[in-house]
Amino acid sequence: MKNQVRAYFAEAQWFHSQHVPTMEEYMNVALVTSANQMLATTSFVGMGDIANEEDFKWLFSGPKMVTASAIICRLMDDIVSHKFEQKRGHVASAIECYMNQHNATEEEAVKEFRKQIADAWKDINEECLYPTPVAMPLLTRILNLSRVVDVIYKTEDGYTHAEVMLKDSVASLLIDPVPL
C-alpha cells in the first residue's frame, strides 16, 4: 500500500508540473498505479494455507509473471482510456509518453504496446508451463487477474464505464448463467 501511495504521489507531481516522463520513468510508476500487484497480493491473502510466507516473498520479488500481468493491465488500460483521461485532466499515459519520447503517432504507440502486451502474455504462459517456486493455484490467481483485465479493457475502458461495458457480461454470468 505504501508503494501504491508513493506512485500516486509521483503521478500527481507529474500532472501538476505538466511533466511528460520517459517511458522508463512512466512504467516504473505506472506498473504500481495499475494496482495489479496489490490485487495479486490481496488475492493471495484470501487463500489460507495455500499461500505461505515464501509465496509472498516470491510475489514481492517482482517475478516475471507478476510484471507481465501489470504490463498487460497498464498498457491495455492506457490504450483505451488515454483520450478520455486527457480530456478530463489526467497525468500523461503511456501513449503520450511514447509519442513524446519517440516522436511517434498514436497508431505507432498502440502498435508497439500491442506487441508488448502479446509478449507479456507469452511470459505468463511460460510461467504457467514451467516449474516455479509457487503452487499452481497461486499462479492461476495472477493468470485470472490478467484475464479479467483483458475483458475489461479489450475494446473500451470497461472499468470507468462499467455500467455500459460490463453490464451484459455480469448479467450473463450471474443473472442468466449457462444451465448445467
Disulfide bonds with the S-S distance in Angstrom:
none
